[in-house]
């Protein structure tokens, strides 16, 4: 089953939407944008729906996710390597540990490294990920889940350790953000989204 969620565009947000879904936090280093609020609302909606499903695993993609070559073959290789206790598997992004993960496009080999999650600043962990429903049920109970005070990737960085999530990363990424590579035009080029 495939679901396209398109009812959370920043252009359509009302003051009531923002008031019901966003709470200012002085911990933010910049003002959260309408795009970040809409994106967070969409991810919240998806995670809540996964929590109610009987499906064990769901693949979540942002609308600018681009699969690298041999995505399915490399995903299958990764799933054979990942420890069986995994609950969220990050498959895409653009930077991790200071390295641009979109420039290495040689993914013809199924040799994919699995890295355990560490509480580090690693941007865009939500562009493409597998999420188990049991973890989604713990995430939605966390006090930071709603209302939004941070962009979704920042919020997940705080929630996942608190709920003792078993998080793993694919390195290199199997997908990347098209807006970060110039494939798609960003509405906020100075901030990358």
C-alpha positions, 0 to 999 in steps of 0.5 A, a space after each residue: 500500500 502506498 499513501 501520498 500525504 499532500 495536505 500539509 503545504 506551508 502555503 495552506 497553513 492557517 494561523 489556527 494550524 500553526 497555533 494548534 501544532 507549533 510552540 515556540 522554544 527558546 532552544 531553537 537557534 533560528 526561527 522555525 519556518 512555515 515549511 518546517 512546521 508543515 513538514 513536521 505536521 506531515 511526519 507527525 501525521 504519518 507516525 501517528 498513522 503507523 502507530 495505529 497500523 498492524 504493519 510491522 514496517 513502513 518506508 517513509 519518504 519526503 517529497 524530494 527523496 531521490 533513490 541512488 542507483 541500485 536502491 532495492 538491491 542495496 536495501 536488501 543487502 542492508 536488511 541482511 546486515 542490520 541487527 534484528 533489534 532495529 526499530 528505525 533505519 535511516 536510509 537517506 540524507 545529505 550530511 553525516 559526520 561532516 561528510 557530504 553523503 550525496 557525492 559518492 554515487 558509486 553504489 554498484 556494490 551491495 557492500 553497505 555499512 550499518 552504523 548504530 545511532 549516536 547522539 550527534 548532530 546529523 542533518 536530514 535523517 528523515 528524508 528516507 527511513 524505515 520505521 517499525 510500528 512499535 517504535 512509532 507508538 513510543 514516539 507519539 507518547 513522548 512530550 516533544 512529539 506534539 506540539 512542534 518546537 523544532 524541525 522534525 529531524 532535530 525533534 527526532 534527534 531528541 526523542 529517539 534516545 529518550 524512548 530507547 530506540 534501536 536506530 541504525 544508519 546506512 552508510 553510504 546513504 541509499 537516498 538523498 534530498 534532491 533539494 540539497 543537490 540542485 535537482 529540485 529548486 528550493 523555496 529557501 535556498 539560503 537555508 537549504 529547504 
